Structure formats: structure tokens, C-alpha cells
Amino acid sequence: MSDIHDTNLREGLGERSQSYWQKAWMRFRRHPFARWASVVLLVLYSLALFADFVGPYPEAKSFRKLQFVPPTKVYFKTEDGRWTRPYVCKVERSRNPRTFKLEFKENCEEKYTIYFFVKGYPYKFLGFIPMDLHLMGGPWLVEEKAYLFLWGTDDFGRDMFSRIWFGARISLTIGILATIVALLIGITMGGISGYYAGSRVHIVRGLFRPPQKRAAAAGSEGAEQQNGFFSGGALAEGWREAVHERRVPIFLIGLVLQYAFWGAATAVLYTTMQGFLSISEGLERYLAMLVFGGLLGIMVWMFLFGRLAVDVDDLIMRTTEILAAIPGLFLLIILSGMLAQYDMPSSTRFLLVLTILAFVGWGGLARNIRGFVLQLREMEYAQAAKALGAGDARILFRHIIPGTLGYLIVVASLAIPGYILAESGLSFLGLGIQEPSSSWGLLLSKAQQIGISAIKERPWLFIPGFFIFVSILTYNYLGDALRDALDPRAEH
């Protein structure tokens, strides 16, 4: 009987029940531009992944005598107009006797056929699989009898077609990785700020109890237990609270961060004092020693007997406001300029640029996550988990943060193009990825070095800018579609 009622109920509704994600997928498919954007991004990332296979030349392969060669013309017909396999002619370099400019002319006495899925320069796919298969080329390409520069060459005679796909690996990947790092920092800091809003935490805990407080507490109850030179200090009190509230790991992490702060503050003070004293003399030198000595004394007192508690929410939010007050591009240039003086491998510089981009971009995300957490922590399921004895970390990351998943997906899709543009800008200014590695911004800087004449004389140098434009545009289309699809209010 119950089966009959259930059947009649489903027939009466006229449609099957759909989950939130099924409805979001249906709304996403209604955006034609988003579908095309997804296909374009899939193609770009596939070409970047198989850059060794797609490109006929290795990333660093250069031909010193073939600088700024125009794109190689590919022929599909013979001289008499018959269709044939695609082929190229040999490019020869000469100097114009009138203008003294280099010119490149084709010599079609011998034709060089282009083959597909052919052996070429060896490489390691994914960094460890040895291969030599390429999408196009021929034996003549490896023997350098002729050249295949589909999009011309740069100032070092390197194939732009190959380097654009190698550069796509960095330009496209750094956006995703920087977004992931910024999300991790923003979610953690914003979640802690919202969940512990109104709670005070000690950022300075002295090792010992100040003498005057030990004397004042001498006659109080329990003085024998908590009035010792060490046992009565803020550090010992914090340890007892952590043991009682079962927050020992958090206490230990805070303790490590506190001592790291004191170490960094001491290093900064010592370096500043050393530099100032080296350029001062006389009364100015003695006054500087007095000031630095006073600062050092305050730091020592705070380290031994200090006690300072602040609201976690205020501490994190004021930090984000400080970051927001500094112009993003200005901060990126300063941090990158500090690193530019060190000679480091490309992989290390890539990680540093990634870290800088994430460090600059997490503040706004943390503020928005804080707002969500302030609302969600008062929901019934969060309060029920707390009443059942769940820890703060479990409540925050298991019950509250998942409620912001739709927002996080939209933010990630809209943040990636910003990081791609930021990396391209840094590399364009010479503060990001360096030679011999390649990125779209670094490749585009070749046109800037030549000047406005590159538009007319060497327009192929602007091709990386086209891919920057396409990738940012497609991510924006994708982000707008995801924002509309994941909006629970958009039922129709």
C-alpha cells in the first residue's frame, strides 16, 4: 500500500527530486559562453601539458643567426597548383646593402615535407619519461637543413611557437597554484577570525611571574601552588589552561610562533642598530645606543615577565587591513625586487613568485570567509556538534567551512585570471620568471624591448599577449557562469 502511495506522490509531483549540485549543473549548462570557455581552457591546458610533443623544438633551443625570423610559410600546393603534403622552404639570411638590415628570404629549390607524429629532439615527458615523438617535423628539422618557425623567432633565435606552450605551463599553472595557496591561508585565517571572534588570546606569555604580582598574591588561596617563580608565570598558566581545555597542540603552535616572532624582532633590531651605529658618531651615536638599549630592555622584560592578550578577530582583521592599504602591484614589485638580487634557479624563483602572489591575495578572501563563519557558527548543526563535545577544529573545518564551498568555487574561478595577469605583469617588468625559462609575460616583454616599431616590423611577438587575453576572458566567463549556477536563489 505504501508503494502505491509513493508512486502516486511521485506522479503527482511530475518530476524527480534533484540535489543542489544537479540543479547547479543544469543552470551552468544554460550558459553557452561558459561551455565554450571550458573547452578553450581544456585545450590550452592540454597543449601546455604536451608542450614537448606539440612544439617542434626544445624550450631553450636557439639559432643565433636567425633572430626575429618571420613565421615560416607552409605550402600546401605545388607551383602548378596541385595539392600536396605540407612543406616548407629553407630560410636564408642576408643583409640589405641599402638599409643594412637583416633580411630572410626563402629558397625553394628544395622542398622539405612536414610529417606528423614523427621523431625529433629527445625530451622527458612529465620530467621522467624519455620520448622523442613530436606532433610535426621531419628528419630535416633535427639535421637543421630547414627550419619550422610557425610563429617566428625571438631575439635569441628561439621558436616562438614552442616557447609559447612551454610558457603556458608557468602562466596557467601559477594561477591555479597561487589560488590554492591563497585559499588555504584565507580559509584558515578567516575561519579562525570568525569562529573565535570575541575570544582573547595571549600573543605574549612571559616565562616568569613578575615579583610585584608574586608579593601581592602571597596571601591568596592556593598561593603555594601558583606563586612560584616559574609556575605562576603566564606561560605556565597558559599550559594549565590548554591541558584543562584539551588545546595542547594549539598552545604549542602559538608558543612556536611567539618565539619565532621574538627571534625575528631581535634580528631586525640588531640589524637596524648595527646599520645606524655604523653611520653615526658623537652625541647622535650615544642617543641611538640609549634608544636601542631601551627597546632591547623592553623586549627582554616582555619575554621574561610580559603578558599581552588581544582579540583574535581584531588581530587578523587589522593584518588584512594593513595588506589592503598597500597597493598590490607596489607590494609585488618590492618583494620581487628584493629577490631579484639573488641568483637562484628557475624552479625556486617560480615558487617564490607563487608565494608572493598568494601572500598578497589572501586578505580579501579571509574577510569574506569571516563573515560566513560568523553566521554559520550560530546555526543549529554547529551548536549541536559543540554540545556533543566536538572540538573546535572539527566544528570549523567539518561543519562550518563546507557551507562556504559554493562561494569558494566562484572565488577561485575569478581569482585565477588575476594571478595569471599579475605573474605576466611581473615577468613583463623583469621581476618574475627569468631566462632561460619562459612565460607569456616574459615572451611579451620582447616586443616592449623593441618599441612601437614591433607592431609593424615584428607583430608575431605580440602573440603571447593574445593568449593572456584569451585565458583571462575565458576564466571570467567561467566564473560568471559558476556564480549564477551556484546561487541557491536562482531556481529558474
TORZAVEX-519514 format. One record per residue (C-alpha): residue in one letter; z, y, x. Coordinates in steps of 0.001 Angstrom, whole numbers. Layout:
+----+---------+---------+---------+
| aa |      c3 |      c2 |      c1 |
+----+---------+---------+---------+
|  A |       Z |       Y |       X |
...
+----+---------+---------+---------+
This chain:
+----+---------+---------+---------+
| aa |      c3 |      c2 |      c1 |
+----+---------+---------+---------+
|  M |       0 |       0 |       0 |
|  S |     850 |    2362 |    2823 |
|  D |   -2555 |    1685 |    4422 |
|  I |   -4285 |    2754 |    1214 |
|  H |   -2286 |    5985 |    1100 |
|  D |   -3068 |    6712 |    4784 |
|  T |   -6774 |    6104 |    4188 |
|  N |   -6793 |    8372 |    1150 |
|  L |   -4935 |   11026 |    3130 |
|  R |   -7483 |   10973 |    5993 |
|  E |  -10335 |   11077 |    3486 |
|  G |   -8726 |   13988 |    1732 |
|  L |   -8414 |   15982 |    4919 |
|  G |  -12082 |   15420 |    5646 |
|  E |  -11696 |   15485 |    9441 |
|  R |   -9840 |   13746 |   12214 |
|  S |   -6825 |   15383 |   13775 |
|  Q |   -7681 |   16991 |   17113 |
|  S |   -5412 |   17836 |   20003 |
|  Y |   -5127 |   21233 |   21639 |
|  W |   -7328 |   20204 |   24577 |
|  Q |  -10015 |   18728 |   22312 |
|  K |  -10213 |   21983 |   20383 |
|  A |  -10334 |   23928 |   23656 |
|  W |  -13234 |   21769 |   24868 |
|  M |  -15140 |   22398 |   21639 |
|  R |  -14630 |   26142 |   21967 |
|  F |  -15706 |   26048 |   25623 |
|  R |  -18977 |   24280 |   24788 |
|  R |  -19924 |   27144 |   22478 |
|  H |  -20383 |   29437 |   25492 |
|  P |  -23925 |   28890 |   26821 |
|  F |  -23378 |   31138 |   29848 |
|  A |  -20257 |   29174 |   30779 |
|  R |  -22190 |   25913 |   30696 |
|  W |  -24875 |   27334 |   32944 |
|  A |  -22219 |   28824 |   35228 |
|  S |  -20603 |   25405 |   35583 |
|  V |  -23955 |   23870 |   36538 |
|  V |  -24649 |   26616 |   39098 |
|  L |  -21211 |   26218 |   40679 |
|  L |  -21637 |   22453 |   40796 |
|  V |  -24962 |   22898 |   42609 |
|  L |  -23511 |   25420 |   45075 |
|  Y |  -20534 |   23216 |   45947 |
|  S |  -22770 |   20157 |   46271 |
|  L |  -25083 |   21994 |   48671 |
|  A |  -22063 |   23187 |   50657 |
|  L |  -20669 |   19656 |   50851 |
|  F |  -24003 |   18236 |   52039 |
|  A |  -24890 |   21202 |   54255 |
|  D |  -25570 |   18937 |   57260 |
|  F |  -28010 |   16924 |   55169 |
|  V |  -29684 |   19863 |   53413 |
|  G |  -30065 |   22081 |   56476 |
|  P |  -32742 |   21045 |   58986 |
|  Y |  -30757 |   22470 |   61917 |
|  P |  -27115 |   22268 |   63052 |
|  E |  -24898 |   25267 |   62371 |
|  A |  -24840 |   26556 |   65965 |
|  K |  -28418 |   25619 |   66946 |
|  S |  -30115 |   28755 |   68313 |
|  F |  -33529 |   29673 |   69661 |
|  R |  -33002 |   32686 |   71916 |
|  K |  -36671 |   33710 |   71935 |
|  L |  -37005 |   33503 |   68144 |
|  Q |  -34689 |   36272 |   66989 |
|  F |  -35274 |   37683 |   63485 |
|  V |  -38236 |   35439 |   62765 |
|  P |  -39521 |   35943 |   59184 |
|  P |  -39321 |   32997 |   56768 |
|  T |  -41720 |   30210 |   57662 |
|  K |  -44644 |   29960 |   55270 |
|  V |  -45051 |   26498 |   53755 |
|  Y |  -48577 |   25490 |   52825 |
|  F |  -49471 |   23100 |   50003 |
|  K |  -53258 |   23374 |   50204 |
|  T |  -55825 |   22886 |   52939 |
|  E |  -58356 |   25524 |   53947 |
|  D |  -60866 |   24183 |   51435 |
|  G |  -58342 |   24403 |   48553 |
|  R |  -57340 |   20753 |   48226 |
|  W |  -53721 |   19827 |   47512 |
|  T |  -51924 |   18101 |   50365 |
|  R |  -48441 |   17321 |   51623 |
|  P |  -46489 |   20479 |   52509 |
|  Y |  -46946 |   21554 |   56107 |
|  V |  -46172 |   24467 |   58423 |
|  C |  -47896 |   26064 |   61380 |
|  K |  -46476 |   26827 |   64776 |
|  V |  -44956 |   30292 |   65225 |
|  E |  -45814 |   32100 |   68460 |
|  R |  -44055 |   35145 |   69813 |
|  S |  -45894 |   38177 |   71214 |
|  R |  -45242 |   41853 |   71853 |
|  N |  -47308 |   44597 |   70279 |
|  P |  -48854 |   46679 |   73091 |
|  R |  -48701 |   49847 |   70988 |
|  T |  -45243 |   49717 |   69404 |
|  F |  -43665 |   47344 |   71970 |
|  K |  -42080 |   45468 |   69064 |
|  L |  -41863 |   41696 |   68918 |
|  E |  -44292 |   40070 |   66527 |
|  F |  -44506 |   36486 |   65330 |
|  K |  -47879 |   35042 |   64417 |
|  E |  -48864 |   31632 |   63085 |
|  N |  -51121 |   29283 |   64998 |
|  C |  -52582 |   26784 |   62530 |
|  E |  -54765 |   24890 |   64961 |
|  E |  -52351 |   22011 |   64467 |
|  K |  -50559 |   21320 |   61213 |
|  Y |  -47034 |   19889 |   61067 |
|  T |  -46326 |   17896 |   57929 |
|  I |  -42935 |   18216 |   56247 |
|  Y |  -41351 |   14873 |   55364 |
|  F |  -38393 |   14303 |   53089 |
|  F |  -35340 |   12143 |   53803 |
|  V |  -36274 |   11994 |   57455 |
|  K |  -34265 |   11548 |   60648 |
|  G |  -33338 |   14681 |   62554 |
|  Y |  -30484 |   16189 |   64504 |
|  P |  -27374 |   13949 |   64528 |
|  Y |  -24212 |   15091 |   62748 |
|  K |  -20977 |   13733 |   61336 |
|  F |  -20768 |   13753 |   57565 |
|  L |  -17291 |   14779 |   56368 |
|  G |  -16385 |   15161 |   60026 |
|  F |  -16242 |   11481 |   60957 |
|  I |  -19289 |    9568 |   59568 |
|  P |  -22144 |    9665 |   62119 |
|  M |  -25524 |   10305 |   60483 |
|  D |  -28941 |   11777 |   61298 |
|  L |  -30606 |   11819 |   57867 |
|  H |  -31896 |   15209 |   56657 |
|  L |  -33480 |   16375 |   53432 |
|  M |  -36611 |   17695 |   55130 |
|  G |  -38131 |   17877 |   58567 |
|  G |  -40129 |   15648 |   60851 |
|  P |  -40337 |   14406 |   64433 |
|  W |  -41952 |   17686 |   65443 |
|  L |  -38827 |   19601 |   64368 |
|  V |  -36482 |   17798 |   66785 |
|  E |  -39118 |   17971 |   69563 |
|  E |  -39439 |   21739 |   68861 |
|  K |  -43221 |   21632 |   68609 |
|  A |  -42912 |   23803 |   65494 |
|  Y |  -40084 |   25351 |   63501 |
|  L |  -38911 |   25288 |   59896 |
|  F |  -37137 |   28546 |   59091 |
|  L |  -37293 |   28693 |   55287 |
|  W |  -35195 |   31876 |   55137 |
|  G |  -35886 |   33258 |   58630 |
|  T |  -33506 |   33523 |   61582 |
|  D |  -30653 |   35833 |   62601 |
|  D |  -30004 |   37843 |   65767 |
|  F |  -29356 |   34662 |   67783 |
|  G |  -32416 |   32814 |   66511 |
|  R |  -30417 |   30525 |   64211 |
|  D |  -31823 |   29176 |   60969 |
|  M |  -30500 |   31248 |   58057 |
|  F |  -31188 |   28508 |   55506 |
|  S |  -28918 |   26057 |   57330 |
|  R |  -26226 |   28607 |   58136 |
|  I |  -26011 |   29837 |   54538 |
|  W |  -24997 |   26368 |   53357 |
|  F |  -22584 |   25950 |   56250 |
|  G |  -21157 |   29370 |   55397 |
|  A |  -20821 |   28313 |   51758 |
|  R |  -18238 |   25771 |   52864 |
|  I |  -15918 |   28543 |   54005 |
|  S |  -16769 |   31216 |   51432 |
|  L |  -16482 |   28882 |   48441 |
|  T |  -13621 |   26746 |   49728 |
|  I |  -11383 |   29595 |   50847 |
|  G |  -11364 |   30986 |   47304 |
|  I |  -10038 |   27740 |   45840 |
|  L |   -7500 |   27092 |   48599 |
|  A |   -6211 |   30671 |   48605 |
|  T |   -5836 |   30486 |   44831 |
|  I |   -3889 |   27219 |   45077 |
|  V |   -1516 |   28656 |   47691 |
|  A |   -1064 |   31878 |   45699 |
|  L |    -416 |   29840 |   42538 |
|  L |    2241 |   27752 |   44278 |
|  I |    4001 |   30848 |   45603 |
|  G |    3607 |   32804 |   42373 |
|  I |    4747 |   29952 |   40118 |
|  T |    7782 |   29223 |   42285 |
|  M |    8882 |   32824 |   42746 |
|  G |    8072 |   33848 |   39165 |
|  G |    9757 |   30757 |   37747 |
|  I |   12917 |   31307 |   39777 |
|  S |   12918 |   35011 |   38896 |
|  G |   12613 |   34360 |   35161 |
|  Y |   14918 |   31348 |   34950 |
|  Y |   17740 |   32883 |   36987 |
|  A |   17347 |   36412 |   35605 |
|  G |   20837 |   37897 |   35287 |
|  S |   22355 |   35475 |   37807 |
|  R |   23658 |   36865 |   41063 |
|  V |   23087 |   35039 |   44315 |
|  H |   24539 |   35672 |   47754 |
|  I |   21922 |   36702 |   50310 |
|  V |   24615 |   37321 |   52934 |
|  R |   27538 |   34939 |   53419 |
|  G |   29928 |   35620 |   56252 |
|  L |   31376 |   32803 |   58304 |
|  F |   34966 |   34023 |   58084 |
|  R |   37243 |   35797 |   55656 |
|  P |   37945 |   39435 |   56588 |
|  P |   41507 |   39967 |   57952 |
|  Q |   42449 |   42530 |   55282 |
|  K |   41498 |   40141 |   52458 |
|  R |   43440 |   37299 |   54053 |
|  A |   46505 |   39555 |   54151 |
|  A |   46028 |   40673 |   50533 |
|  A |   45669 |   37073 |   49320 |
|  A |   48621 |   35735 |   51339 |
|  G |   50956 |   35629 |   48329 |
|  S |   48456 |   34420 |   45760 |
|  E |   48382 |   30950 |   44262 |
|  G |   46507 |   28447 |   46396 |
|  A |   46607 |   30723 |   49433 |
|  E |   47399 |   27820 |   51732 |
|  Q |   44126 |   26122 |   50744 |
|  Q |   41721 |   29075 |   50731 |
|  N |   43263 |   31633 |   53052 |
|  G |   42316 |   30056 |   56366 |
|  F |   40272 |   31945 |   58935 |
|  F |   37203 |   29864 |   58067 |
|  S |   37969 |   28145 |   54748 |
|  G |   38360 |   31468 |   52924 |
|  G |   35031 |   32901 |   54022 |
|  A |   32027 |   33494 |   51749 |
|  L |   30204 |   30606 |   53395 |
|  A |   32984 |   28140 |   52585 |
|  E |   33295 |   29463 |   49039 |
|  G |   29540 |   29045 |   48566 |
|  W |   29757 |   25477 |   49811 |
|  R |   32543 |   24626 |   47382 |
|  E |   30583 |   26155 |   44506 |
|  A |   27448 |   24233 |   45487 |
|  V |   29347 |   20937 |   45626 |
|  H |   31025 |   21626 |   42285 |
|  E |   27755 |   22630 |   40547 |
|  R |   25678 |   19975 |   42372 |
|  R |   23371 |   22513 |   44024 |
|  V |   23831 |   21498 |   47633 |
|  P |   20063 |   21361 |   48502 |
|  I |   19510 |   24863 |   47116 |
|  F |   22543 |   26130 |   49007 |
|  L |   21297 |   24619 |   52265 |
|  I |   17812 |   26094 |   51794 |
|  G |   19332 |   29507 |   51157 |
|  L |   21503 |   29125 |   54235 |
|  V |   18491 |   28320 |   56409 |
|  L |   16620 |   31322 |   55018 |
|  Q |   19629 |   33541 |   55613 |
|  Y |   19909 |   32575 |   59281 |
|  A |   16142 |   32907 |   59666 |
|  F |   16469 |   36453 |   58318 |
|  W |   19238 |   37272 |   60795 |
|  G |   17154 |   35867 |   63647 |
|  A |   14109 |   37920 |   62626 |
|  A |   16196 |   41067 |   62149 |
|  T |   17751 |   40633 |   65607 |
|  A |   14324 |   40122 |   67197 |
|  V |   12928 |   43250 |   65508 |
|  L |   15954 |   45322 |   66500 |
|  Y |   15817 |   44112 |   70111 |
|  T |   12079 |   44747 |   70428 |
|  T |   12361 |   48222 |   68891 |
|  M |   15314 |   49137 |   71109 |
|  Q |   13593 |   47869 |   74233 |
|  G |   10418 |   49827 |   73477 |
|  F |   12272 |   53053 |   72607 |
|  L |   14551 |   52941 |   75628 |
|  S |   11572 |   52401 |   77931 |
|  I |   10081 |   55786 |   76956 |
|  S |   13278 |   57858 |   76566 |
|  E |   15687 |   59350 |   79057 |
|  G |   18709 |   61638 |   79305 |
|  L |   20628 |   62538 |   76142 |
|  E |   17935 |   61024 |   73948 |
|  R |   18444 |   57684 |   75674 |
|  Y |   22234 |   57759 |   75133 |
|  L |   21849 |   58716 |   71466 |
|  A |   19375 |   55863 |   70971 |
|  M |   21789 |   53411 |   72597 |
|  L |   24537 |   54679 |   70276 |
|  V |   22372 |   54229 |   67170 |
|  F |   21143 |   50777 |   68146 |
|  G |   24648 |   49754 |   69138 |
|  G |   25933 |   50826 |   65711 |
|  L |   23187 |   48861 |   63950 |
|  L |   23937 |   45823 |   66059 |
|  G |   27648 |   46132 |   65233 |
|  I |   26906 |   46293 |   61501 |
|  M |   24709 |   43202 |   61773 |
|  V |   27402 |   41293 |   63656 |
|  W |   30060 |   42305 |   61106 |
|  M |   27833 |   41222 |   58199 |
|  F |   27082 |   37938 |   59923 |
|  L |   30744 |   37155 |   60512 |
|  F |   32556 |   38706 |   57518 |
|  G |   29848 |   40061 |   55193 |
|  R |   29327 |   39264 |   51552 |
|  L |   26345 |   40584 |   49567 |
|  A |   25172 |   39309 |   46189 |
|  V |   22129 |   40526 |   44256 |
|  D |   20308 |   39560 |   41074 |
|  V |   17589 |   37046 |   41920 |
|  D |   15272 |   38659 |   39401 |
|  D |   15740 |   42111 |   40933 |
|  L |   15229 |   40814 |   44469 |
|  I |   11944 |   39017 |   43721 |
|  M |   10520 |   41684 |   41427 |
|  R |   11277 |   44505 |   43877 |
|  T |    9483 |   42473 |   46542 |
|  T |    6398 |   42156 |   44342 |
|  E |    6509 |   45904 |   43657 |
|  I |    6548 |   46617 |   47381 |
|  L |    3484 |   44407 |   47829 |
|  A |    1771 |   46050 |   44847 |
|  A |    2456 |   49513 |   46289 |
|  I |     423 |   48699 |   49398 |
|  P |   -3375 |   48808 |   48863 |
|  G |   -4670 |   45242 |   49078 |
|  L |   -7647 |   45955 |   51331 |
|  F |   -5497 |   48113 |   53618 |
|  L |   -2914 |   45339 |   53976 |
|  L |   -5654 |   42765 |   54622 |
|  I |   -7176 |   44924 |   57351 |
|  I |   -3799 |   45489 |   59023 |
|  L |   -2856 |   41810 |   59031 |
|  S |   -6318 |   40695 |   60153 |
|  G |   -6417 |   43377 |   62837 |
|  M |   -3115 |   42113 |   64236 |
|  L |   -4627 |   38631 |   64524 |
|  A |   -7966 |   39813 |   65924 |
|  Q |   -6457 |   40432 |   69353 |
|  Y |   -5658 |   36737 |   69801 |
|  D |   -8272 |   34244 |   70886 |
|  M |   -7971 |   31315 |   68510 |
|  P |  -10270 |   28546 |   67274 |
|  S |  -12208 |   28965 |   64060 |
|  S |  -10094 |   26434 |   62160 |
|  T |   -6901 |   28326 |   62990 |
|  R |   -8441 |   31651 |   62024 |
|  F |   -9612 |   30097 |   58742 |
|  L |   -6056 |   29017 |   57915 |
|  L |   -4677 |   32435 |   58863 |
|  V |   -7215 |   34261 |   56686 |
|  L |   -6348 |   31847 |   53869 |
|  T |   -2626 |   32562 |   54303 |
|  I |   -3178 |   36325 |   54374 |
|  L |   -5229 |   36259 |   51178 |
|  A |   -2601 |   34158 |   49397 |
|  F |     245 |   36362 |   50694 |
|  V |   -1394 |   39458 |   49246 |
|  G |   -2280 |   37950 |   45868 |
|  W |     840 |   36176 |   44567 |
|  G |    2805 |   39206 |   43334 |
|  G |     968 |   39874 |   40063 |
|  L |     983 |   36198 |   39149 |
|  A |    4742 |   35974 |   39752 |
|  R |    5389 |   38875 |   37388 |
|  N |    3382 |   37252 |   34582 |
|  I |    4993 |   33834 |   35113 |
|  R |    8401 |   35518 |   34963 |
|  G |    7562 |   36889 |   31521 |
|  F |    6545 |   33439 |   30275 |
|  V |    9686 |   31801 |   31682 |
|  L |   11967 |   34432 |   30142 |
|  Q |   10529 |   33478 |   26763 |
|  L |   10255 |   29714 |   27226 |
|  R |   13746 |   29192 |   28652 |
|  E |   15191 |   30130 |   25241 |
|  M |   13108 |   27527 |   23398 |
|  E |   14873 |   24600 |   21737 |
|  Y |   13443 |   21914 |   24026 |
|  A |   14593 |   23767 |   27157 |
|  Q |   18065 |   24271 |   25721 |
|  A |   18185 |   20601 |   24667 |
|  A |   17271 |   19461 |   28180 |
|  K |   20046 |   21649 |   29583 |
|  A |   22547 |   20280 |   27078 |
|  L |   21628 |   16719 |   28095 |
|  G |   22562 |   17509 |   31697 |
|  A |   19126 |   18042 |   33263 |
|  G |   19113 |   20022 |   36490 |
|  D |   17661 |   23490 |   36804 |
|  A |   14680 |   22308 |   38859 |
|  R |   13806 |   19632 |   36295 |
|  I |   14086 |   22050 |   33386 |
|  L |   11989 |   24672 |   35135 |
|  F |    9174 |   22543 |   36529 |
|  R |    9153 |   19717 |   33962 |
|  H |    9711 |   21579 |   30691 |
|  I |    9013 |   25313 |   31161 |
|  I |    6191 |   25680 |   33709 |
|  P |    3866 |   23219 |   31863 |
|  G |    3965 |   25652 |   28951 |
|  T |    2026 |   28154 |   31073 |
|  L |    -757 |   25704 |   32017 |
|  G |   -3438 |   27356 |   29877 |
|  Y |   -2677 |   30746 |   31365 |
|  L |   -2683 |   29328 |   34899 |
|  I |   -6126 |   27756 |   34453 |
|  V |   -7572 |   31086 |   33321 |
|  V |   -5861 |   32991 |   36129 |
|  A |   -7160 |   30539 |   38726 |
|  S |  -10749 |   30777 |   37482 |
|  L |  -10603 |   34584 |   37589 |
|  A |   -8752 |   34789 |   40930 |
|  I |  -11183 |   32614 |   42905 |
|  P |  -14039 |   35168 |   42878 |
|  G |  -11616 |   37864 |   44013 |
|  Y |  -10641 |   35801 |   47056 |
|  I |  -14299 |   34998 |   47779 |
|  L |  -15087 |   38704 |   47748 |
|  A |  -12025 |   39522 |   49882 |
|  E |  -12975 |   36943 |   52530 |
|  S |  -16561 |   38169 |   52508 |
|  G |  -15341 |   41743 |   52955 |
|  L |  -13080 |   40821 |   55873 |
|  S |  -15823 |   38837 |   57585 |
|  F |  -18289 |   41657 |   56915 |
|  L |  -15932 |   44063 |   58710 |
|  G |  -15489 |   41622 |   61591 |
|  L |  -11862 |   40796 |   60759 |
|  G |  -12339 |   37408 |   59122 |
|  I |  -14338 |   34383 |   60206 |
|  Q |  -15818 |   34820 |   63681 |
|  E |  -18793 |   33380 |   65533 |
|  P |  -19946 |   30665 |   66001 |
|  S |  -18648 |   29720 |   62544 |
|  S |  -20401 |   31173 |   59549 |
|  S |  -19501 |   32595 |   56173 |
|  W |  -21503 |   34600 |   53690 |
|  G |  -19755 |   37835 |   54635 |
|  L |  -20329 |   37252 |   58332 |
|  L |  -24007 |   36465 |   57738 |
|  L |  -24397 |   39593 |   55606 |
|  S |  -22937 |   41721 |   58399 |
|  K |  -26087 |   41025 |   60421 |
|  A |  -28001 |   43283 |   58052 |
|  Q |  -25356 |   46007 |   58380 |
|  Q |  -25660 |   45975 |   62164 |
|  I |  -29370 |   46741 |   61948 |
|  G |  -29015 |   49541 |   59417 |
|  I |  -31042 |   50673 |   56453 |
|  S |  -34267 |   49571 |   58121 |
|  A |  -33287 |   45937 |   57464 |
|  I |  -34255 |   46361 |   53789 |
|  K |  -37888 |   46840 |   54753 |
|  E |  -38214 |   45011 |   58049 |
|  R |  -35839 |   42041 |   57637 |
|  P |  -34995 |   41584 |   53943 |
|  W |  -34107 |   37908 |   54381 |
|  L |  -30831 |   38999 |   55982 |
|  F |  -29615 |   40034 |   52507 |
|  I |  -29890 |   36511 |   51068 |
|  P |  -26151 |   35772 |   51688 |
|  G |  -25313 |   38810 |   49532 |
|  F |  -27288 |   37266 |   46680 |
|  F |  -25175 |   34092 |   46845 |
|  I |  -21970 |   36151 |   46917 |
|  F |  -23161 |   37914 |   43761 |
|  V |  -24147 |   34661 |   42037 |
|  S |  -20882 |   32852 |   42837 |
|  I |  -18706 |   35758 |   41648 |
|  L |  -20771 |   36201 |   38485 |
|  T |  -20619 |   32512 |   37584 |
|  Y |  -16853 |   32349 |   38148 |
|  N |  -16379 |   35383 |   35917 |
|  Y |  -18448 |   33768 |   33154 |
|  L |  -16431 |   30581 |   33560 |
|  G |  -13134 |   32462 |   33493 |
|  D |  -14052 |   34377 |   30328 |
|  A |  -15044 |   31144 |   28591 |
|  L |  -11824 |   29404 |   29615 |
|  R |   -9781 |   32364 |   28441 |
|  D |  -11374 |   32168 |   24993 |
|  A |  -11250 |   28364 |   24848 |
|  L |   -7578 |   28055 |   25810 |
|  D |   -6406 |   30771 |   23438 |
|  P |   -4430 |   28837 |   20778 |
|  R |   -5047 |   31630 |   18256 |
|  A |   -8834 |   31133 |   18443 |
|  E |   -9182 |   28283 |   15956 |
|  H |  -12669 |   29183 |   14888 |
+----+---------+---------+---------+
